[in-house]
Amino acid sequence: MKKLRYLIAVVFVLMLIGAGFAGCGNARWGTSAGVDVVWGPGGPRVQPNISMGVYNGGRW
């Protein structure tokens, strides 16, 4: 009985890992760099902006 529960747990974890790989299969790294203009009480300021993330592209 203990081995059966262990086997069911292992199969369930493998299924979750497989679903994760299938869901993120066409994801791509995306980077962007630029400047933001921020308006404050002392006037406009320019702040650098660098970002990196994962983009899925909205594909099915």
C-alpha positions in Angstrom: 0.0 0.0 0.0 2.9 2.4 0.8 4.6 1.7 -2.5 1.4 2.3 -4.4 1.0 5.8 -2.8 4.6 6.6 -3.6 4.1 5.5 -7.2 1.0 7.6 -7.5 2.8 10.6 -6.1 5.8 10.1 -8.5 3.5 9.8 -11.5 1.6 13.0 -10.4 4.8 15.0 -10.0 6.0 13.8 -13.4 2.7 14.9 -15.0 3.0 18.3 -13.4 6.5 18.7 -14.8 5.4 17.6 -18.2 2.5 20.1 -18.2 5.0 22.9 -17.2 7.3 22.0 -20.1 4.4 22.0 -22.5 3.0 25.3 -21.3 6.4 27.1 -21.5 7.5 25.4 -24.7 7.5 28.5 -26.9 8.4 31.1 -24.3 11.2 33.4 -25.2 13.5 35.7 -23.2 12.8 39.4 -23.9 15.0 42.4 -23.0 14.4 46.0 -23.4 16.4 49.2 -22.5 15.4 52.8 -22.8 14.7 56.0 -20.8 11.6 57.2 -19.0 10.7 60.8 -18.6 9.4 61.4 -15.1 7.6 64.7 -14.3 8.1 65.9 -10.7 8.0 69.2 -8.7 11.5 70.1 -10.0 10.6 69.6 -13.6 11.2 66.6 -15.9 13.8 64.0 -15.2 15.2 61.2 -17.3 15.6 57.8 -15.7 17.2 54.8 -17.4 15.1 51.7 -17.7 16.4 48.2 -18.3 14.1 45.1 -18.1 14.3 41.4 -18.8 11.6 38.8 -18.7 9.9 35.9 -20.3 7.5 36.5 -23.1 5.0 33.9 -24.3 3.6 35.8 -27.2 0.0 34.9 -26.6 0.3 31.8 -28.8 -1.8 28.7 -28.1 
